[in-house]
Amino acid sequence: MAEVVILGAGVSGHTAALHLRRLLGRQHGVTVVSPNSQWNWIPSNIWVGVGGRHGVRPAGLPDH
């Protein structure tokens, strides 16, 4: 049995933990360490740093 410790509970740490949990199975442990006692996961926060999402709108969606 292995115990994996992930330092940091941001987008990367969360993604790593999810993938490792799926890959390793329940016989191995995955622990995420964060400097905060509360965890705030808002997937759209990643777009704040790059100024929003820009791209081609899917067909059928109205323009704003």
Stockholm file with secondary structure:
# STOCKHOLM 1.0

chainA/1-64         MAEVVILGAGVSGHTAALHLRRLLGRQHGVTVVSPNSQWNWIPSNIWVGVGGRHGVRPAGLPDH
#=GR chainA/1-64 SS CCEEEEECCSHHHHHHHHHHHHHHCTTSEEEEECSSSSCCCCGGGGGTTTTSCCSCCCTTCCCC
#=GC SS_cons        CCEEEEECCSHHHHHHHHHHHHHHCTTSEEEEECSSSSCCCCGGGGGTTTTSCCSCCCTTCCCC
//
